[in-house]
C-alpha cells in the first residue's frame, strides 16, 4: 500500500469531521468515530480516543472563526466550558472502566437523540 493510500482515508475522515464541525458548530466526532472504525480500521476504543484528540483543534478553529465573525458569545459559553471541562475529565477517567458494548450503546443513543432533536 502506498504512503498516499495510507493517508487518504484518515485525511478524508478528518476533512468530513472538520466540515461538520465548521458548518454545524460541532458534531465532528459523530462523523469521525464511524469513519475511524469503518474506513481507517481502528477499534472502537481507539476511535473514541482519537476522535477526541482530532476534535479539540477542530473545535478551537471553528470557535475562532465564529468569534471573528461575531457569532460567539464568550460569556454565554463560559458555564458550558467549565461544565464540559469537568465532564470531559470525568468521562476520560471512566472511559477504560466501561465495557465496550455499553460505550457503543451510549454512542448510538447519543446519535439517535441528536438526530431526533434535529428532526423535531
HUQUI-V583993 format. One record per backbone hydrogen bond with DSSP energy under -1.0 kcal/mol. CO is the residue of the C=O (numbers start at 1). NH is the residue of the N-H. E is the energy in kcal/mol with one decimal. If there is no record, write none. Layout:
CO;NH;E  CO;NH;E
This chain:
2;6;-1.9  3;7;-1.6  4;8;-1.4  7;11;-2.1  8;12;-2.6  9;13;-2.6  10;14;-2.7  11;15;-2.3  12;16;-2.6  13;17;-2.2  14;18;-2.5  15;19;-2.4  16;20;-2.4  17;21;-2.6  18;22;-2.8  19;23;-2.8  20;24;-2.7  21;25;-1.4  27;31;-1.0  28;32;-2.7  29;33;-2.5  31;35;-1.3  32;36;-3.0  33;37;-1.8  34;38;-2.8  35;39;-2.1  35;40;-1.3  36;42;-2.5  43;47;-2.5  44;48;-2.4  45;49;-2.4  46;50;-3.0  47;51;-2.3  48;52;-1.8  49;53;-1.8  50;54;-2.2  51;55;-2.9  52;56;-1.7  54;58;-1.2  55;59;-3.3  56;60;-2.3  57;61;-2.5  58;62;-2.7  59;63;-2.9  60;64;-2.1  61;65;-2.3  62;66;-2.6  63;67;-2.7  64;68;-2.7  65;69;-1.7  66;71;-3.0  67;70;-1.3  73;77;-1.7  74;78;-1.7  77;81;-2.4  78;82;-2.5  79;83;-2.5  80;84;-3.0  81;85;-2.1  82;86;-2.1  83;87;-2.8  84;88;-2.8  85;89;-2.2  86;90;-2.6  87;91;-3.0  88;92;-2.4  89;93;-2.0  90;94;-2.0  91;95;-1.4  99;103;-1.6  100;104;-2.6  101;105;-2.3  102;106;-2.6  103;107;-2.6  104;108;-2.7  105;109;-2.9  106;110;-2.2  107;111;-2.3  108;112;-2.5  109;113;-2.9  110;114;-2.6  111;115;-2.5  112;116;-2.8  113;117;-2.4  114;118;-1.8  115;119;-1.8  116;120;-2.4
